[in-house]
Amino acid sequence: MTTPQVLVPSNFMANDDKSLEFVIQKYGNDKDARVTLFHTYTPVPEIEVRNNPIMERMSGNLSYLKQFQKAREEELHRAKDKLVTGGFAGSQVNFIFTPLKNDIATDIINLVREKKFNAVVMNRNPSKIARFFVRSVSKKVSDGLRSTADVYILN
């Protein structure tokens, strides 16, 4: 039997807790299991202000976005803590918080192939608009990893 290497993409929605609970129930008693929480974000651009009032205002908005990203990274730490509380050792759980390279689905597929994950646990979100976009991401991921990894999509 192969060692479970589980990737859990997070978009910080209410249903992310379902993914964590699923991972705890399915893999929490396996001392060899490794879980990686994953989030990709659009990087905040660096701008040169140079005493330009318009650019200074924009700089304030960019500062807010950087704080928002920092808060997201802290949420990944809290998700790791939930997994540890659920039975995983701290050494079994890590996270990747990285800038978007392609699109979300492609980044997930590439990461699974590169790091040799054998399971992906994703969720769908309850709102109709979010469900439309997430479904396309989950469909792309499940189609792209059909013969590579097990993909669990939770409602």
HELIX and SHEET records of a PDB file:
HELIX    1   1 ASP A   16  TYR A   27  1                                  12    
HELIX    2   2 PRO A   53  THR A   85  1                                  33    
HELIX    3   3 GLY A   90  GLN A   92  5                                   3    
HELIX    4   4 ILE A  104  LYS A  115  1                                  12    
HELIX    5   5 LYS A  128  GLY A  144  1                                  17    
SHEET    1   A 5 VAL A  93  PRO A  99  0                                        
SHEET    2   A 5 ARG A  34  TYR A  41  1                                        
SHEET    3   A 5 GLN A   5  PRO A   9  1                                        
SHEET    4   A 5 ALA A 119  ASN A 123  1                                        
SHEET    5   A 5 ASP A 150  LEU A 154  1                                        
END                                                                             
